[in-house]
Amino acid sequence: VESIKDLLATSVRPNVQADGGDVQFCGLRDGVVYLSLTGACSSCPSSTATVRVMIRNLLCHQIDEVTDVRAVDDEDPFAKGYVKGVKVE
């Protein structure tokens, strides 16, 4: 989990913040990384492509245990780091 957070902080977050948004790690479960895009990114139609292409390719290439990356919204339990009452991190 720390290697995922480090990659997000050094390789992803600066690019997303440059466009007025931010990315937050919500959890990891069964190889799937769950992220929340906030700020300008939360309403941007390109945010899905950002997660699917840029972030997914980076994380899957750099970290063997990562098989997919999915975006969550504020209403999703993953946004708080939980799924079905179980801490995912």
C-alpha positions in Angstrom: 0.0 0.0 0.0 2.8 2.4 0.8 4.4 1.9 -2.7 1.0 2.8 -4.2 0.7 5.9 -2.1 4.3 6.9 -2.9 3.6 6.6 -6.7 0.4 8.6 -6.4 2.2 11.3 -4.4 5.2 11.6 -6.7 4.0 10.7 -10.2 0.2 11.3 -10.3 -0.8 14.0 -7.8 1.4 16.8 -9.2 -0.1 16.4 -12.6 -3.6 16.2 -11.4 -3.1 19.2 -9.0 -1.7 21.2 -12.0 -5.2 21.0 -13.5 -6.9 22.1 -10.3 -7.8 18.7 -8.9 -6.4 16.0 -6.6 -6.4 12.3 -6.2 -6.8 10.4 -3.0 -6.1 6.7 -2.3 -9.2 5.1 -0.9 -8.2 1.5 -0.7 -6.8 -1.7 -2.2 -8.8 -4.9 -2.4 -8.1 -8.0 -4.4 -5.6 -6.2 -6.6 -7.9 -3.3 -7.4 -6.9 0.2 -6.3 -9.8 2.6 -5.5 -9.2 6.3 -5.9 -11.2 9.4 -5.4 -10.7 12.4 -7.8 -11.6 15.7 -6.2 -11.6 19.4 -7.1 -11.7 20.2 -10.8 -11.3 16.5 -11.6 -14.5 15.4 -9.9 -16.6 17.1 -12.5 -14.3 16.7 -15.5 -15.5 14.3 -18.2 -11.9 13.3 -18.9 -11.4 12.1 -15.3 -12.5 8.5 -16.2 -9.9 8.4 -18.9 -7.3 9.8 -16.5 -8.0 6.9 -14.1 -8.3 4.3 -16.8 -5.3 5.2 -18.9 -2.7 7.2 -17.0 -3.1 6.1 -13.4 -4.0 2.5 -14.2 -1.1 2.0 -16.6 1.4 3.5 -14.2 0.3 1.5 -11.2 -0.2 -1.8 -13.0 3.2 -1.4 -14.6 5.1 -0.5 -11.4 3.4 -2.6 -8.8 2.8 -6.3 -9.6 -0.1 -6.8 -7.2 -2.2 -4.1 -8.8 -4.5 -5.5 -11.5 -7.0 -2.6 -12.0 -7.7 1.0 -10.8 -11.2 2.3 -10.3 -12.6 5.7 -9.4 -15.1 6.2 -6.6 -17.3 9.1 -5.7 -18.1 10.7 -2.4 -21.1 8.5 -1.9 -19.2 5.3 -2.3 -18.0 3.5 0.9 -14.5 3.2 -0.6 -14.2 7.0 -0.5 -13.9 6.7 3.3 -11.6 3.7 3.0 -14.2 1.1 3.8 -16.1 -1.5 1.9 -19.0 -3.4 3.6 -17.7 -2.2 7.0 -14.3 -3.6 6.5 -11.2 -1.4 6.3 -9.6 -2.0 2.9 -6.2 -0.5 3.4 
